Amino acid sequence: MRFTVEPWSAEYGPSSEAAMQEAAQPPKLDVEVDPSRWTAITPSWDGRTDVIFIDGVRRVDANVWIEQPNDLPALGLCAVYAAGAVRANGTAEVVAVEAARGLFTSALGASDLDTRHGSYRVHPSAGESPEDLWLAIQSEMGKQEGELARSFVGESLVVVDGPLSHGRHPDGVVGYIKRQHTHYLPPDVRSLLLDLPVARRTPIFLIGGRSNRYSWYQRLAIGGGPAGGLVRCEVAADGPIDEAIRLADTVASVLPRFASQPHKDPRAPQNLYPIAGLERTLRRRLGDPSLMERAIRLASAGS
């Protein structure tokens, strides 16, 4: 029996889902190269080395039940979230951090929750399930990331950890997707991914849906399993294809030098070193969870 071991730590799950979903609608494959001539592309690098990486983290400090008039209590999540930017250019320097606290709930008449160590600003949620509230937290964190990305576009290559969000991320920002959940390529060209060399990329294809995105796959490094070191990147398709090709070539050339090693990161090689360092910095900025939980309990006792 032949097999490979997933390089990611088991606590994070696999880097590629065992049963990936097919894309909701087929991508357009002929935006850069005719599908009959799809092969690995050796990118032409424009010489840029200055990269801004943007990421965010979040944490729930407490689950609370908020009383409502003439109804059962509604669930609320007291959460803290932060987004930051790190500039990588020979060295890595955190250049921006934005942190906030929020009370996410669908409860009628909910108001800000004040504690001795900080306030949780109320954010009304459209739904009341825990999943709805988590999505609301993710949305607010995404707004932070989008604002940071907008402030750096034009001066550096800007890479956001995760897929792009329509209306939130400005043109010119690259979305970096390190975990694969969906098959975007049809089977007749999908085999190209198996033999894609390091620092090479696929031709660009067009993904439709809520927003159009130019996308491509590239391999960062050699890794275990069929998706070892394989990532997908995307940019908004609002601009000309030539600009998307330039960005794809730059990203495919630059990102492999930031690929992590298994002895340093449990999500190697896809979790890039600057992003991993930024995550650690952001988590420190979230504060002490035990301290905040006690403060919320004290505030509850006095309410």
GULO-484091 format. One line per field, with one value per residue (C-alpha): x, y, z; residue number from 1. Coordinates in nm, 2 decimals. Example, Ala and Ser with C-alpha at 12.3 -4.5 7.8 and 13.67 -1.06 7.14 Angstrom:
2
xx	c(1.23, 1.37) $
yy	c(-0.45, -0.11) $
zz	c(0.78, 0.71) $
i	c(1, 2) $
END
This chain:
303
xx	c(0.00, 0.13, 0.03, 0.14, 0.10, -0.08, 0.19, -0.06, -0.09, -0.40, -0.55, -0.61, -0.77, -0.64, -0.53, -0.77, -1.11, -1.16, -1.47, -1.43, -1.74, -1.76, -1.78, -2.14, -2.08, -1.80, -1.51, -1.41, -1.08, -0.98, -0.91, -0.53, -0.46, -0.68, -0.78, -0.62, -0.28, -0.30, 0.04, 0.24, 0.35, 0.69, 0.61, 0.80, 0.89, 0.86, 1.13, 0.90, 1.00, 0.79, 0.48, 0.20, 0.03, -0.30, -0.48, -0.73, -0.81, -1.11, -1.21, -1.53, -1.48, -1.83, -2.17, -2.44, -2.82, -3.00, -3.35, -3.62, -3.96, -4.23, -4.00, -3.73, -3.37, -3.16, -2.80, -2.52, -2.15, -1.91, -1.62, -1.29, -1.14, -0.83, -0.68, -0.33, -0.07, 0.29, 0.54, 0.79, 1.09, 1.40, 1.27, 0.91, 0.76, 0.40, 0.29, -0.08, -0.31, -0.68, -0.87, -1.23, -1.48, -1.84, -2.16, -2.32, -2.69, -3.03, -3.19, -3.43, -3.32, -2.97, -2.72, -2.34, -2.20, -1.97, -1.71, -1.43, -1.18, -1.36, -1.69, -1.85, -2.03, -2.35, -2.38, -2.73, -2.73, -2.98, -3.00, -3.00, -2.81, -2.45, -2.35, -2.52, -2.34, -2.01, -2.06, -2.14, -1.81, -1.63, -1.80, -1.68, -1.33, -1.34, -1.43, -1.12, -0.91, -1.06, -0.99, -0.63, -0.59, -0.73, -0.47, -0.17, -0.29, -0.07, 0.25, 0.30, 0.19, -0.10, -0.20, -0.50, -0.51, -0.84, -1.08, -1.18, -1.51, -1.72, -1.73, -1.49, -1.15, -1.03, -0.90, -0.53, -0.56, -0.47, -0.67, -0.46, -0.65, -0.44, -0.72, -0.90, -1.28, -1.40, -1.30, -1.28, -1.11, -1.29, -1.14, -0.98, -0.74, -0.73, -0.45, -0.22, -0.23, -0.07, 0.25, 0.27, 0.63, 0.73, 0.71, 0.49, 0.13, -0.16, -0.31, -0.56, -0.93, -1.24, -1.47, -1.83, -2.09, -2.16, -1.85, -1.61, -1.26, -0.95, -0.79, -0.50, -0.33, 0.04, 0.27, 0.46, 0.68, 0.70, 0.46, 0.29, -0.03, -0.18, -0.24, 0.09, 0.21, -0.08, -0.27, -0.52, -0.50, -0.75, -0.79, -1.10, -1.19, -1.29, -0.96, -0.78, -0.65, -0.30, -0.29, -0.42, -0.14, 0.12, -0.01, -0.03, 0.33, 0.45, 0.27, 0.39, 0.75, 0.74, 0.53, 0.74, 1.02, 0.77, 0.66, 0.69, 0.87, 0.69, 0.93, 0.83, 0.46, 0.20, 0.02, 0.34, 0.40, 0.08, 0.08, 0.33, 0.59, 0.48, 0.11, 0.20, 0.40, 0.12, -0.14, 0.07, 0.10, -0.28, -0.37, -0.16, -0.36, -0.68, -0.60, -0.64, -0.95, -0.99, -0.97, -1.23, -1.46, -1.45, -1.52, -1.82, -1.95, -1.91, -2.10, -2.37, -2.40, -2.45, -2.70) $
yy	c(0.00, 0.34, 0.65, 1.00, 1.18, 1.52, 1.77, 1.99, 1.92, 1.70, 1.96, 2.19, 1.92, 1.85, 2.13, 1.99, 1.84, 1.47, 1.53, 1.87, 2.03, 2.11, 2.48, 2.61, 2.72, 2.62, 2.87, 3.03, 2.88, 3.07, 3.41, 3.37, 3.04, 2.82, 2.51, 2.28, 2.44, 2.45, 2.38, 2.50, 2.87, 3.00, 3.35, 3.66, 3.85, 4.23, 4.26, 4.37, 4.24, 4.47, 4.27, 4.37, 4.06, 4.12, 3.88, 3.88, 3.68, 3.65, 3.51, 3.47, 3.58, 3.47, 3.34, 3.55, 3.52, 3.85, 3.90, 4.02, 4.16, 3.90, 3.64, 3.39, 3.52, 3.55, 3.43, 3.68, 3.64, 3.88, 3.87, 4.05, 4.06, 4.22, 4.27, 4.37, 4.42, 4.31, 4.44, 4.18, 4.32, 4.14, 4.17, 4.15, 4.44, 4.47, 4.81, 4.83, 4.67, 4.74, 4.57, 4.59, 4.42, 4.35, 4.20, 4.01, 3.92, 3.93, 4.03, 4.32, 4.62, 4.50, 4.77, 4.80, 4.58, 4.78, 4.61, 4.74, 4.64, 4.75, 4.77, 4.53, 4.74, 4.59, 4.45, 4.34, 4.01, 3.91, 3.55, 3.40, 3.08, 3.04, 3.01, 3.34, 3.52, 3.37, 3.49, 3.84, 3.84, 3.73, 4.01, 4.28, 4.14, 4.13, 4.50, 4.57, 4.38, 4.56, 4.90, 4.81, 4.66, 4.98, 5.19, 5.00, 4.94, 5.12, 5.13, 4.75, 4.41, 4.35, 3.99, 3.91, 3.58, 3.42, 3.47, 3.82, 3.96, 4.16, 4.53, 4.49, 4.44, 4.70, 4.63, 4.52, 4.31, 3.94, 3.68, 3.39, 3.07, 2.80, 2.55, 2.39, 2.32, 2.34, 2.20, 2.50, 2.32, 2.06, 1.71, 1.74, 2.01, 1.93, 1.68, 1.97, 2.04, 1.70, 1.78, 2.16, 2.25, 2.48, 2.85, 2.77, 2.85, 2.75, 2.97, 3.22, 3.13, 3.33, 3.25, 3.39, 3.42, 3.72, 3.88, 3.79, 3.69, 3.60, 3.30, 3.06, 2.78, 2.77, 2.55, 2.71, 2.41, 2.03, 1.88, 1.55, 1.45, 1.55, 1.91, 1.95, 2.31, 2.39, 2.72, 2.92, 3.30, 3.54, 3.91, 4.10, 4.08, 4.44, 4.54, 4.42, 4.07, 4.20, 4.35, 4.02, 3.83, 4.07, 4.02, 3.64, 3.63, 3.85, 3.64, 3.31, 3.44, 3.60, 3.38, 3.06, 3.23, 3.28, 2.92, 2.77, 2.46, 2.18, 2.21, 2.57, 2.58, 2.30, 2.43, 2.42, 2.51, 2.70, 2.91, 3.18, 3.29, 3.66, 3.56, 3.32, 3.59, 3.85, 3.60, 3.57, 3.95, 3.99, 3.72, 3.91, 4.22, 4.04, 4.05, 3.79, 3.58, 3.48, 3.84, 3.95, 3.66, 3.76, 4.12, 4.01, 3.80, 4.09, 4.32, 4.06, 4.04, 4.42, 4.44) $
zz	c(0.00, -0.10, 0.08, 0.19, 0.51, 0.52, 0.61, 0.81, 1.18, 1.24, 1.47, 1.17, 0.95, 0.60, 0.36, 0.10, 0.18, 0.12, -0.09, -0.25, -0.40, -0.77, -0.85, -0.87, -1.23, -1.46, -1.48, -1.81, -1.90, -2.22, -2.06, -2.09, -2.28, -2.49, -2.28, -2.54, -2.46, -2.08, -1.92, -1.63, -1.67, -1.57, -1.45, -1.55, -1.23, -1.23, -0.96, -0.68, -0.33, -0.11, 0.00, 0.24, 0.40, 0.57, 0.80, 1.09, 1.40, 1.62, 1.96, 2.16, 2.52, 2.64, 2.53, 2.69, 2.70, 2.65, 2.79, 2.56, 2.63, 2.60, 2.45, 2.54, 2.59, 2.27, 2.24, 2.21, 2.15, 2.32, 2.07, 2.01, 1.67, 1.50, 1.16, 1.08, 0.81, 0.79, 0.54, 0.41, 0.23, 0.35, 0.70, 0.84, 1.02, 1.15, 1.02, 1.12, 1.37, 1.43, 1.72, 1.84, 2.07, 1.98, 2.11, 1.83, 1.88, 1.73, 2.06, 2.04, 2.24, 2.29, 2.38, 2.43, 2.71, 2.93, 3.15, 3.37, 3.10, 2.79, 2.61, 2.36, 2.10, 1.99, 1.63, 1.54, 1.36, 1.10, 1.24, 1.58, 1.54, 1.66, 1.29, 1.21, 1.49, 1.39, 1.03, 1.17, 1.36, 1.04, 0.85, 1.09, 1.09, 0.71, 0.70, 0.91, 0.66, 0.36, 0.51, 0.58, 0.23, 0.07, 0.26, 0.10, -0.25, -0.51, -0.30, -0.26, -0.36, -0.12, -0.03, 0.19, 0.37, 0.24, -0.05, -0.17, -0.06, -0.31, -0.23, 0.06, -0.10, -0.36, -0.70, -0.71, -0.39, -0.42, -0.23, -0.10, -0.04, 0.14, 0.21, -0.08, -0.05, -0.41, -0.75, -0.98, -1.27, -1.48, -1.48, -1.83, -1.71, -1.34, -1.38, -1.44, -1.07, -0.98, -1.16, -1.12, -1.03, -0.75, -0.84, -1.14, -1.19, -1.40, -1.67, -1.53, -1.54, -1.46, -1.17, -1.18, -0.90, -0.68, -0.82, -1.11, -1.02, -1.21, -1.04, -1.07, -0.88, -0.79, -0.59, -0.31, -0.21, -0.22, 0.04, 0.12, -0.05, -0.38, -0.27, -0.09, -0.13, -0.36, -0.32, -0.52, -0.56, -0.70, -0.80, -0.90, -1.26, -1.30, -1.46, -1.78, -1.81, -1.87, -1.52, -1.38, -1.56, -1.42, -1.07, -1.11, -1.24, -0.95, -0.69, -0.83, -0.83, -0.48, -0.25, -0.26, -0.06, 0.23, 0.24, 0.59, 0.71, 0.90, 1.20, 1.24, 1.14, 1.17, 0.86, 0.64, 0.37, 0.29, 0.61, 0.50, 0.76, 0.76, 0.81, 1.09, 1.27, 1.22, 1.36, 1.68, 1.71, 1.66, 1.92, 2.18, 2.10, 2.18, 2.55, 2.82, 2.77, 3.13, 3.24, 2.99, 3.08, 3.45, 3.36, 3.16, 3.45, 3.69, 3.45, 3.43, 3.81, 3.82, 3.53) $
i	c(1, 2, 3, 4, 5, 6, 7, 8, 9, 10, 11, 12, 13, 14, 15, 16, 17, 18, 19, 20, 21, 22, 23, 24, 25, 26, 27, 28, 29, 30, 31, 32, 33, 34, 35, 36, 37, 38, 39, 40, 41, 42, 43, 44, 45, 46, 47, 48, 49, 50, 51, 52, 53, 54, 55, 56, 57, 58, 59, 60, 61, 62, 63, 64, 65, 66, 67, 68, 69, 70, 71, 72, 73, 74, 75, 76, 77, 78, 79, 80, 81, 82, 83, 84, 85, 86, 87, 88, 89, 90, 91, 92, 93, 94, 95, 96, 97, 98, 99, 100, 101, 102, 103, 104, 105, 106, 107, 108, 109, 110, 111, 112, 113, 114, 115, 116, 117, 118, 119, 120, 121, 122, 123, 124, 125, 126, 127, 128, 129, 130, 131, 132, 133, 134, 135, 136, 137, 138, 139, 140, 141, 142, 143, 144, 145, 146, 147, 148, 149, 150, 151, 152, 153, 154, 155, 156, 157, 158, 159, 160, 161, 162, 163, 164, 165, 166, 167, 168, 169, 170, 171, 172, 173, 174, 175, 176, 177, 178, 179, 180, 181, 182, 183, 184, 185, 186, 187, 188, 189, 190, 191, 192, 193, 194, 195, 196, 197, 198, 199, 200, 201, 202, 203, 204, 205, 206, 207, 208, 209, 210, 211, 212, 213, 214, 215, 216, 217, 218, 219, 220, 221, 222, 223, 224, 225, 226, 227, 228, 229, 230, 231, 232, 233, 234, 235, 236, 237, 238, 239, 240, 241, 242, 243, 244, 245, 246, 247, 248, 249, 250, 251, 252, 253, 254, 255, 256, 257, 258, 259, 260, 261, 262, 263, 264, 265, 266, 267, 268, 269, 270, 271, 272, 273, 274, 275, 276, 277, 278, 279, 280, 281, 282, 283, 284, 285, 286, 287, 288, 289, 290, 291, 292, 293, 294, 295, 296, 297, 298, 299, 300, 301, 302, 303) $
END
